[in-house]
Amino acid sequence: MDRLLKEGWQVTVVDNFDPFYDPAIKRKNISAHFEYETYRLLEIDIRDMEVLQEKLTDDYDVIVHLAAKAGVRPSIQDPIGYQEVNVKGTQNLLEFARHRGVKQFIFGSSSSVYGVNPNVPWKEDDCVLKPISPYASTKVSGELLGHVYSYLYEIRFIALRFFTVYGPRQRPDLAIHKFARLMLEGKPIPIYGDGSSRRDYTYIDDIIEGVRRAMDYTATLYEVINLGNNQIVSLLEMVRTLEEALGIRAHLEFLPLQPGDVPQTWADMEKAERLLGFRPKIEFKKGIHNFVEWIKRS
């Protein structure tokens, strides 16, 4: 959002401020956006097609669809809620695009669609997707809906599979943010399993760059593209990196593995570089340093 506003885009944001975490945190994160006359915020639930059609009255060049009920573990407790928001909501936006003639649609997908897949690094042309959480299944559904609308209605649909995004303003329930807060408060941090699980952590500025490039992409009508860092970091290595950046020793509380969690994620980035000219720039230690600087100010 910051980047689009600085570039001079006219931006309309739709958000229902779901109470998954404190909406006050979200409002604080977007407070600076109101300084721009080109910024408009509408508090709408994407499940409500009638209100979407009533309130969204401008002409739009591109839809960047990042709205979703997030989180693997919570989706196991509320699979119907995740289906309604992430699948029905996505179809509503695709229907909106169809009827309003919006021809560029960027969809925030997830690395979780790969499930437990030993063929690493994960490539987009691996068609054997075996999601193991309701959240992951909704993202697969979103990608497939996009293919239908692209084929039938010539809407350019670019699904970006995000790999463990972190950095300033990260959701407070995600590991890096959650662990940093607990460490600053002198509380133990939960380690599910033995700490050997690995993630391809991707810094927020790199994700923004990938999204921005996808907005300008015109070569084909439908693509699925990984946005990752192509480097994997174990859970314990992530904790040690946080310890170094914060100057605090973590107290670890080892707990059983959680259903829905995958042992590793790892993005093959060849397609993103070939189609979008995208290559991640922020290495993990630098990204953690930037995050720690932010959390100490917030």
Disulfide bonds with the S-S distance in Angstrom:
none
